[in-house]
């Protein structure tokens, strides 16, 4: 469960940076 949380937060961070990069 803890690993899933880390992966989830990591994906959210990557997605946010990707959106900022596109904009």
C-alpha positions as CSV (number, residue, x, y, z in Angstrom):
1,X,0.0,0.0,0.0
2,X,2.8,2.4,0.8
3,X,4.5,1.6,-2.5
4,X,1.3,2.4,-4.3
5,X,1.1,5.8,-2.6
6,X,4.6,6.6,-3.6
7,X,4.0,5.6,-7.2
8,X,0.7,7.6,-7.3
9,X,2.4,10.8,-6.0
10,X,5.2,10.3,-8.4
11,X,2.8,10.0,-11.3
12,X,0.9,13.1,-10.2
13,X,4.2,15.0,-10.0
14,X,5.2,13.9,-13.5
15,X,1.8,14.7,-14.9
16,X,1.9,18.2,-13.4
17,X,5.4,18.9,-14.8
18,X,4.3,17.6,-18.2
19,X,1.3,20.0,-18.2
20,X,3.5,22.9,-17.2
21,X,6.0,22.0,-19.9
22,X,3.2,22.0,-22.6
23,X,1.8,25.3,-21.4
